[in-house]
Amino acid sequence: MDREELLQTIIAKEAAMFVAVKASEPADCQEMLKTFHLMREMSHSVLADDTLASYLQDLETAAATGRNLMTEKYARMENLIPALNENELICKIVDIEREWLYEVHQKYPLTVAVDGGFTTYAVCELETYSDETLNLYYRDIFLAVTQKRNLVEERYQYLYCRLGFKDLEEVETLAQKRAAAKE
């Protein structure tokens, strides 16, 4: 399976789980699958192929045993169920990615927001990953750190290029112009 097929297979499995999530109130985002698809593609775009293959195995294993990883993630976010995985790598990954997020926000404050939900969302999602996938994910993160790469910035670059922009600089410049026009 090539990388594009791997990404599309993962996102299709995630989307099937996502639309099956039963919440106390219907979520508008469950109706916006194109946005869901793009955001998940953005998230996975920076990970190595073997990390993605391991995560695909997690999704397949969960489905085969009747688990919905999206339901579990959102239940964890609402603190309805106990921690799913207490692997120490989860906090290490989230700490690095949160630091990267703040760095990107400093460079592009009008384009990349920093909100309090990042840590909860990231921890709860990573808790649904197997230890094998977490090990590979951490390896990807650690390698990026050693190469002085910021994977959060790379994700946003990917997103905005997919949306038709040249890069984050262009998006930030347009946001600055809009802000100035409102003054």
N, C-alpha and C positions, 0 to 999 in steps of 0.2 A: 504494500500500500504506500503510495507516495504521500508527501507531507500534506498537500491540499486535500487529498481524500481522507487522510487521517483526521485533519481538522474538521472537515465537514461531517464525518461519521461521529466524532465526539459531540459536536454541536447539535446534531440531530438527536442523539441520545439524551443530551441535556435538555433540549427543548421538549421532548416527549415527557420527561420527568417534570419539567417546569410547568407545563400546562395541566399536569395531573395534580399539582399541589392544591390541596383543599384548605383554603383559609377561612377565617371567620367571616370575612367580607371579600367579595371578588376583587382581584387586583387588576387594575387597568393595564399594568405592564404585561399581563398574560395575554392580552389582546394584541400586543405590539411585538410580534415575533421577529420582524425584521430588525428592530432595535436590539432585541435580546441576542439575535444571531451576531450582529456586528460587535456588540459589547463582549460576547464570549470569544469571538474570533480575536478581538483586541487582547483579551486576557491571556489567551493561549499562544499568541503570535511569537512571543519571546522565548518559549520553552523548547528544549531540544526534542528531537523526534522520539528518543527512547523514553523521555519523561511523558510525552503525550501518549505513547503506546501503553505505558504503565497505567496512566489515568483512564484510558479507554478500557483497559482490563478491569479497573475498579468499577467503572460504570456497568460493564457487562456482568461482572460478578454480582453487583448490587441488584441489577434487574433480574438475574436468574434466581436470586433468593427472595424476591418480592420487596426489596428495599427501594425507596425513592430518595436519592441523595439530596435532591432539591428540597423535598419535604423536611428531611433531617436538618439541612442547613438552616432553613427558615425557622424550624422549631427551636433550634439552638439559639438563633438570633433573638427569639422571643423568650428565651430561658425557660422553655416548656419541658425540655428534656436535659438530662445530665450530659457532661462532656462526652463526645464520641471517641476521642483519641487524645491522649495526654502526651503525645510525643513531644519532646523538648525542642525539636526542630521547628515546630509551628511558631513558637514565640520568636525564635531566631529569624525565621523568614519574615514574619510580620514586622519585626523591629527594623530590619534592613529596608523592606519595602516602604514602611512609613517614613523613614529617613529620606528615601528617594522621592517620595511624594512631596515632602516639604521642600526639597531642593527644586523640584520642577515647579512647584507653586511660587517659589521665590523668583524664578526666571520668567514665569508666565502667569502672573497673579490673576489676570482677568479670564484666562482660558482654563486653568486647572485649579479647581477648588479644593480646599482642605476642609473636610467636615469631620465631626466626631464619630461618624459611623464606620469609618474605614477599618479600624482595628477589629471591631465586633464582626463585621462582614467577613474580613479576611480570615480571622481565627475560625469562625464557624464553617466557612467553606473548607479550609484546610483540614479541619477535623474529619471531614468526610473522605479524605484521601487515605489510601493504605500507607503503611510505613515505607514500603518500597517506593511508592510514588513520592512521598515526602523526602526520602533520601535523594532521589534524582532531582527533585525540585530544588532542594537546598544546594545540591551540586551546581545546578544552573545559576542560582543566585550567587554562590560563593565565587564561581568562575567569573561572573560579571563584575563582582567587586574587585577581584584581582586585576581585571582588565580595565578598571575605572569606567565601566559602563553603568548606566542608570536604566534598568529595565522598565521602570514606570515611564520615564521619558520616551523610551523606544515604543512602548505600548501606545502612548498618546500620539506620537509621530505616525505610527501605523494607522490609528483611527482617523486622524485628520487627512492623511493621504487618501484613505479609502473614501472619505467624504468629498474629495476633489480639491483639497488645499495642497499647496506646495509643501508646507511644513508648519510647525508650531509657531514659528516667527510670524508667518503670514496671518495666522489666526489671531495671535496676540495683537498685531498691528491693527487688524480690523476691529477688534474689541476696543482698543484704545481710541480709535476714530469714532466709534459709536458712543463711547463714554463721553468724549469731548463734545460731540454734537448735542448730547443731552444737557450739557452745562449751560 
